[in-house]
Amino acid sequence: MILPCLISRVRDAWRSGWADPVTHYGAVYHGLYQAEERQIRGFVAHARRVSERPPDSIVVFCDSDVTGATESFEHRNLYRDWRFTVDVGVSISTRDILGSRLKVFAVDRLGGPSELSPDGKAELALIKQTFGRPPETELVVHFAQGGNSGAYVREGWYGRAQEHTWTEGTGPVPWSSR
């Protein structure tokens, strides 16, 4: 009677993480996320890879209000991290991401938060989507012989050479030959 009870208690303690340093001392996580309409998708991992346990939860804040959370993770053994998806319930705007109004945290079992970073590639796509295509080049000045730089160069320039134009005088030397 005592042995099955003891085995059950040891098994429960092992499952709850009594031998896991992250469970006892907290954890620091790192990861990336990207916003997709009403969802935040990303991955998270231990900063020092000391544990195979996921964070307790992922919490999303917008202007200091909790807009979503999840405790569900998909483990990826190859990368030793966990994927997550959080439905925030509202459309996420470019301003939320670029204005740092949106904050995503991985929370450890002791309640310690680690802020996750937005995926730079996703941010760049949002910038392009918001501001449109970059403007076309309006003016190209060619300093070669036969180029159009004559209207733009004033005193301080030598005449145009075949491939370039030199400036007159001496400027600061970027390195010393001493």
C-alpha positions in Angstrom: 0.0 0.0 0.0 2.8 2.4 0.8 4.9 1.6 -2.2 2.2 2.3 -4.9 1.4 5.6 -3.1 5.1 6.5 -3.0 5.6 5.6 -6.7 2.5 7.7 -7.6 3.9 10.7 -5.6 7.3 10.4 -7.2 5.8 10.2 -10.7 3.6 13.2 -10.0 6.6 15.2 -8.7 8.6 14.3 -11.8 5.8 15.4 -14.1 5.3 18.7 -12.3 9.0 19.4 -12.7 10.6 19.1 -9.3 13.9 18.1 -10.9 13.7 20.9 -13.5 15.6 24.1 -12.6 13.2 26.2 -14.7 10.3 25.1 -12.6 12.0 26.1 -9.3 14.0 29.2 -10.4 12.1 30.6 -13.3 13.2 30.9 -16.9 14.2 33.4 -19.5 12.7 32.9 -22.9 13.5 34.4 -26.3 11.5 34.1 -29.5 9.9 35.9 -32.5 6.3 36.5 -33.4 4.4 38.0 -36.4 0.9 39.4 -36.6 -1.6 38.0 -39.1 -4.9 39.8 -39.0 -6.4 38.7 -35.7 -3.7 36.2 -34.6 -0.1 36.3 -33.3 2.0 33.4 -34.5 5.5 32.7 -33.4 8.0 30.5 -31.6 9.7 30.6 -28.2 12.6 28.8 -26.6 14.7 28.9 -23.4 17.5 31.4 -23.7 20.0 28.9 -22.3 18.3 25.6 -23.4 18.3 24.3 -19.9 14.9 22.7 -20.0 12.6 20.9 -22.4 9.5 22.5 -20.8 7.5 25.2 -22.6 6.6 28.4 -20.9 3.4 28.4 -18.8 1.7 30.7 -21.2 2.1 33.4 -23.9 0.3 36.6 -23.1 -0.4 39.4 -25.6 -0.9 43.0 -24.4 -2.1 46.0 -26.5 -1.9 49.3 -24.7 -1.4 47.5 -21.3 -4.6 45.5 -21.7 -4.5 41.7 -22.1 -5.9 40.9 -25.6 -5.1 37.2 -25.8 -3.2 34.3 -24.2 -2.5 30.7 -24.8 -1.2 27.7 -22.9 -1.0 25.5 -26.0 2.3 24.8 -27.7 3.6 22.6 -30.5 7.1 21.3 -29.7 9.6 21.2 -32.5 12.5 18.9 -31.5 14.8 19.8 -34.4 14.9 23.5 -33.2 14.3 22.8 -29.5 11.5 25.4 -29.4 7.8 25.6 -29.3 5.4 27.2 -31.8 2.3 29.1 -30.6 -0.7 30.8 -32.0 -2.8 33.4 -30.0 -6.1 34.7 -31.2 -6.3 38.3 -30.0 -9.9 38.9 -31.0 -9.3 42.2 -32.7 -7.6 43.2 -36.0 -4.0 44.1 -35.4 -3.0 47.2 -37.2 0.4 48.3 -38.5 0.4 51.0 -35.8 0.1 48.4 -33.1 3.2 46.7 -34.3 5.3 49.6 -35.4 4.2 51.9 -32.6 5.2 49.2 -30.0 1.6 49.2 -28.7 1.6 45.4 -29.0 3.7 43.4 -26.5 4.0 39.6 -26.4 5.4 37.9 -23.4 6.4 34.3 -22.6 5.5 33.7 -18.9 7.4 31.0 -16.9 5.8 28.8 -14.2 6.7 31.3 -11.5 5.0 34.2 -13.4 8.2 35.8 -14.7 7.7 37.4 -18.1 10.2 37.5 -21.0 9.3 39.9 -23.8 9.4 38.4 -27.3 10.5 40.4 -30.4 8.5 41.0 -33.6 9.9 39.3 -36.6 11.8 41.9 -38.6 10.8 40.4 -41.9 7.1 40.8 -41.0 7.7 44.4 -39.8 9.2 45.2 -43.1 6.3 43.8 -45.0 3.9 45.9 -42.8 5.9 49.0 -43.6 5.7 48.3 -47.3 2.0 47.5 -47.0 1.4 50.8 -45.2 3.5 53.2 -47.1 3.3 51.5 -50.5 6.1 51.1 -53.0 9.2 53.2 -52.6 9.3 56.2 -54.9 11.0 55.8 -58.3 14.3 57.5 -58.7 13.6 61.1 -59.6 17.1 62.2 -60.5 20.3 60.5 -61.4 23.5 62.6 -61.7 26.2 61.1 -63.9 29.7 62.5 -63.2 31.3 60.8 -66.2 32.2 62.5 -69.4 29.0 63.1 -71.4 27.0 62.9 -68.2 24.6 65.4 -66.8 26.6 66.7 -63.8 27.6 70.0 -65.4 24.4 71.7 -64.2 25.0 70.5 -60.6 28.7 71.0 -60.0 30.0 74.4 -59.1 33.4 75.6 -58.1 35.6 73.0 -56.4 35.3 70.4 -59.1 37.8 69.4 -61.9 36.6 68.8 -65.4 34.8 65.6 -66.1 37.0 62.6 -66.8 35.9 59.6 -68.9 34.3 57.7 -65.9 34.1 60.2 -63.1 34.7 63.8 -61.8 37.3 64.7 -59.1 36.8 67.3 -56.5 39.5 70.0 -56.1 41.5 70.5 -52.9 42.4 68.2 -50.1 39.9 66.8 -47.7 40.4 65.0 -44.5 42.4 61.8 -44.8 40.3 58.9 -43.5 43.4 57.0 -42.3 46.9 57.8 -41.2 49.9 56.5 -43.1 52.1 56.9 -40.1 
